[in-house]
Amino acid sequence: MRVDRIGEFGLIERLKKSIKTDSSVIKGSGDDCAVIKFNQDQYLLFTCDTIVEGVDFRRQDMPYLVGRKALAASISDIAACGGIPRYALLSLAIPKNISVHTIDKISQGIFNLAKRYNINIVGGDISRAKQLMIDISMLGAVEKKYLALRSGAKKGDIIFVTGKLGGSILRKHLEFTPRLKEARFLVKNFRVHSMIDISDSLTQDLGQILKASKVGAIIYEGLIPLSKDALSLADALYTGEDFELLFTLGHNEAKRLYAKRPKAFRPIGEIMDRRYNLILVDKKGKGKIIKPRGFQHF
């Protein structure tokens, strides 16, 4: 049986069956970060991301922005769990005919962003490959009281996003700002029930929250904030690479947030009972069940 027959998520579930962890692991596979015991007040957050030429970027893209994206994706994972990034390892798989100048620019994009977020690059690895690949492993920390996971969404929660969606493949996927500041504001001031970053698509990543929390949801076409680069509503729903935060709050917390920051955080729907699955209500008020879908590697 070929990998493309079971798909990316099928492969992940297959591998998860063989993973065994001890009591030091609070949360393993299945969230934006692994959560590990650390001290009385904090957990460690551990994540990794690999970006590959021809999949996540093109050879003609600016090398500086390619390097920047590699690190920013892992920062976004740490943000989605409410934490602060601290340390990173950098591994490069490099074609032998690539120029040293290109590698210099890639590393500059990584190192400059690391400096901006006070992240220590503490080592890594280099290997040869047929196409360029950049892997970042990142360690962060989060106060126990601020930890946000995908699994805490509750019936009646309001669903929010941090920014506009769609059209990100045109430029935003290389230039996005990880929503670390917004995430820390949220977890410090509100009881965030669940959170994820939108990398694969709005519906696919919302589907991850619904699956982990065992709930359903209703979202409204008229509330979904479209980027100026979005080609259509479908682009915003299914394309991905937005790297915005998607999160849920109880009704009272949602009212407080909207009163404080009505433009920064956009409500797009509500968490429902699991039997409702995922419903999209169009601008005419007609609802239909939609399937979460977005980017998958296989």
N, C-alpha and C positions, 0 to 999 in steps of 0.2 A: 504493500500500500504506500502510495506517495504522500508526501507532506501536504501537497496542495489539495488532496482529497479531504483531509480533516480540517484544514485551515489553521490560521494562527492561534485562535483561541482553543481549538480542539487540541492542538499540540501542547499548549500551555497546561491545559487540564490533564493531559496524559502525563506530562512531566511532574506535575504537582503530586500525583498519586505516589511517586517514589520519594518525595521529599519528607524527611523526618527532622524535626527541630526539638531542642530541649527547652527547659523552662525559662531560659534567658531571652527567648524570642517572644515578644508580645504579639507581633503581627508579622507573618512571613509573606509569601507570595500572594498576590491578589489585591494590592493597594499601590498607591503611588510610591511609597517607600516601605522598606522593612522597618519595623519598630523593635528596638532592642533595649533591654534593661540597662541602666547606666548608674544613676545615683538616686538619692531620696526624692529629688525634685524634678529630674529630667529623664527623658528617653533619648537614646541615639536614633537617628534616622539614617538609613543606608539606601542608596539608589544607584542605578547605572543606566546609561543611555549610549547606544551606538548609532552613529549616522554614517550612511554609505553612499558613495558616489553613484549616481544613476537612480537612487531610490529617494534619498532625503535632500540631495543637492545635485547640481550639474557641474561638470568640470569648468564651464565658462562662468560660473558664479564667482563673485569676489571672494578670494580665499580668506580675507579678514572676516567677512560675514559668516563664512562657513565655520570657521573656528569659533566665532562668537556664538553661533547657534548651538554648537556641540555642548558648550558649557551652560548656556541659558536653559536648555531643555532639562538638565538635571536640577538647576536652581528652581525651575518651575515645579518639579516634583516635590522638592523640599517645601516650597511655599504651600502646595496643596495639602500638606499635612500640618501646616501651621508653624513650621519650624524655621530655623536659621541655618544656612549652609556654612560649613567651617573648613573642610578639607576635601581635596580632590586628587585623584590619580588620573593621569592622561596616557592613553595608549594610542599609538598610530600604526596603521598598516598602510604601507606606502609603495606605489609602483616605482620601479627603479629608474624610470625615465622622467619622473616629476622633478621640477626645478627646486633648488634650495630656496630660492626667493619665495616660491609658493608656500613652502613649509614655514618659512619665517613669518609670512603674513598670517597664516592659519594660527600659529602659536601666539602672534601678537593679538589677534582677536580674542583668544582664550585668556591670555595673561591680563589684558586690559580690563576685561569684564570681571575677572577674578579679583583684581585690585579694587574695582568699584564696590564689590560686595564683601570685601575683606575675607576672601577665600584663599587658603594656602594650597598651592599646588605642591604636593609632597613626593612626587615620583611618577613612575609609569613604565611603559614598555614600547619598543619599536620593533616592527616586523615588516617583511616584504609581502606584497599582495598584488593582484592584477588590477585592483581598483582601490582608490583611496577610502580608508575607513578611519573614523575617529571614535574612540570609546572613552567616556568619562565615568568614573566611579566616584561618588560623592558621599561624604559623611556630614551630617548635620545634627542639630540637637533641638529638642522642643520641650518646654515645660509640660509636665504631665497634665496639668489642668487645661492646657491649650491644644492638646493633640486633636487633630481632625482626621477622620477616616471616611471611607466611602459607605460604611455600613450603618450609619446612625440616622439616616433619614426617617422621618415619622409622618404618618398620615396627618394631613393638614399643614405641613410645612410649605412655605413659599420657596419656589426655585428662583435663584438669581444667577446672573452672569456679570462679569466685571467689565465687559467691553463689547464692541461690535464684532460681528461674525461674518465669515465668508470672504472669498477672494484672497485668502492669505498666501496661497501658492505664488501669487504674482510678485510679492515682495515681503510681506509681513513675516513669513516663516523664517526669514533670515535676519530680521531686524527687530523682532518683538522684544518688549521689556518684560522680564519675568515679574509676575504680580506679587512679589515678596512683600512690598510695603502694604499693599491692600490686604493680603492674607494676615499679616501681623496685626493690622488695625482690626480686622474682623475677630480674630480669636481673642484679642485682649479686651474687646468691648462688647462682644455678643456671644451667645451660646450657639455656636455653629454645630449643627447636627451632623452634616456630612459635607465633604468637599472633594473635588477632583480637578485636575487641569484638563482643558480641552485640547488634546493633541490629535486624536483620531477622528472625531467629529462631535458635534453637539449631541446628536441622538445616540451615537455609540457610547460616548462617555457617560451621558445620563443613564443609559442602559446599564452601565457598570454599577452606578449607585443603586438603581432599582433592584438589580440582581443581589448585590451585597446586603441591601437593607430589607429585601423581601417585600417591596411595595410596588405600586404603579404610579403613573403620573399623567397629568394633563398639561399641555403647553399650548400657547396661543400664538397663532401666526402674527397677529397685529402687535404683539409685544416683543417679538424677537428682533433685536437691534441688528440691522444689516450694515455692513461696511460699504463704503463707496465703491470698493472693488468687487463686491459680491455680484455674481452674475444672475442670481435668482435666490428665491427662498430655499430651494433644494441645495444650492451651494452652501448656504449657512447651516443647513440641517445635517448634511452628509459628507462634506469635503474634509474638514479638519485643518490641522496646523495653525489654529488660532492662538493656542497657548493662553487663553483666558481662563479664569477660575469659574467653575460651576459649583454652586453650593446651596444648601437649604437651611432655613431658619424657621422656628415656630412663628405663629402669627404675631404675637406681641413683639418679639424681637425684630421681625420683618418691618413692622410699623415704625419702630425706633430707628432702624437703619435707613428706611426710606425718608424719614423726617430729617435725618442728619445729612445723608448723601444721596439725594434723589437722582443725580446725574451720573454718579460713579458706579452705582450698582443697579442693574436692571432686572426687575421681576419679570419672569417669562411664563410662570405656571405654578402648579400646586402638586404636591405629593398626594396620591390617592391610595385607596385600598388596592392590594395586589391584583385583584381580579380585573381591574380596568386596563391592565397592561400599560402601553404608552399611547395616549390619544393626542392628536393634533386637531385643534379647533381653528378653522379658517376664518377669514374676515367676515363671512356671512353667518358665522355662528354654528356651522356644521362641523361635527366632529367625526374623525375616523381613526381607527387603530393603525399605527404605523410601526414598522419594525426598526429597531435601532440598527443602523448600519453606517459604515464609514471606511476609513482606510484599514486594510489588513495586508500583511506581507505575503500571505498565501491565499 
